[in-house]
């Protein structure tokens, strides 16, 4: 029987495998197509196969190489980040993309013990500009940039 020498890597490998299987199961409802003419299910299936392969390699490596144990589970960061995403989804239509993104970054950064408000604010502003560039300008999505601009 194999002994898990690196529990942290083993669990990470299993998570990769689970995500890969989920992607393949969901993509099975979409047409595959061909490499020259890809259908909507092509990329998710290929990505799922790659995730399963990578997860298998990581899990098998965890049986051979010594590694760290699993750290204790911390609920506070999980709840803070999840809460900040929920708040973003609730206010983005009213507050606009820029303010919602900045608030999302500030709130989720507060989950870290190394939180620095100035750095989080700078990151929030830069990511808000990137979000506007990608989603509003690039993809032309109908999202208000500022409150009342929709």
N, C-alpha and C positions, 0 to 999 in steps of 0.2 A: 504494500500500500504506500502511496506517495505521501510524503510529509510536506506541508506548506511551510517553507522557510521564510517567505516574505508575505505575510498576510495582507499588507497594504497593497502590494502589487497584484496579488491574487484577486482581491475584491475589485480592484480597478479593472482587471482583465474581464471579470464576470460582468461588470457594468457595461463595458464596451460591447461584449457579446449580446447582452440584453437589448441595448440600443440598436445594434445591427439587426437582430431578429425582429424587433418592433418595426424598423424601417422597411424590411422586406415584407412583413405581413401587411402593413398599410399599403405599400406600393403594389401588392399583388392585385388590388382592385383596379389598377390603371394599366393601360396598354403599354407594352414594353417597347415596341418599335425595333429599329435596327441601329447599328452604330452610325450609319449614314443619315438615318431619319429617326431620331430618338423620339420616343413617345414620353408621356408624362411620368411613366413608371420606371424609365431607364435609369436615370441618375440616382433616385432613392435606392433602387436595388443594388446598383454597383457600389454605392456608398455603404449600404448595409453589409455587403459581402466584405468590403475592406475593413469595416468596423469589427466584424466577427473574426477576420483573420488577425487583425492587430490585437484584439482581445485575447485570442487563443495564444498568440506569441507571448504576450505579457503574462498570462496565467501560467503557461508552461515554464517560463523563465522564473516565476515565483517559486516553483518547485525545486529549482536547482540552486538559485543564488540566495544568500542570506540577506534579509532586509528588515526594515523597521516594522514594529507591530502596528496595529490599527490605533489611531489616536482616539481619545474619548470624543463622544458626540456632543457638539455644542449647539443648542437650540437657538440662542439669541441671534447669531448671524443669519441663520436660515430664516427665522421669522422676520427680521428686519429687512432683508433683501426681498423676500416674498411680499411683505407689506408695501415696500416702496414700488414694486412693479404693479401691484393692485392699485395703489394711489395714482400712479402714472396713467393707467388705463381709465380710471374714473375721471381724471381732470383734463386729459389731453384735448378733448373737444372744447372745453370751456376756457382753459388757461393758455392754449396754444402749444405748439411743439417745443418752442425754445424754453419757455418757463417750466414746462412739464419735464423736459429732459434734464434741465439743471437741478430741479427738485429731486428727480429720480437719482441722479448721481450723488447729490449731497446726502440723501437719506440712506442709500445703499452703502456709501462709503463709511457712514457712521457705524456700520456693523463691525468694522475692523478696530482692533485695539490700537492701531497706528494711525487713526483718523486725524487728519489735519484739514481744517476748514478751508484755508486758502488754496491748498493743492486740489481739494475736491471741487471748489468753485471754478478754478481754472480748467480742470478736466471737464466739468459740466458745461462750461461755455464752449470749449473746443468741440465736445461731442454734440452739443446742440447745433453748432454751425455745420458739422459734418452731417447730422441728421437732416437738416434743411437742404443741404446740397444734394444729398442722395435721394431723399424721398420726395421733397417738394419740387426741386429744380430738375434733378435727373430723371426720376420716375414719374413726375408730374401727378403725384397723389394729391387728392383734395383734402389736405390737412391744413388747418389754420396755423400760421406761424406765430401770431400774437393773439392775445385775448380779443375776441370779437372780429378777427380778420377773416373768418371763414365765410 
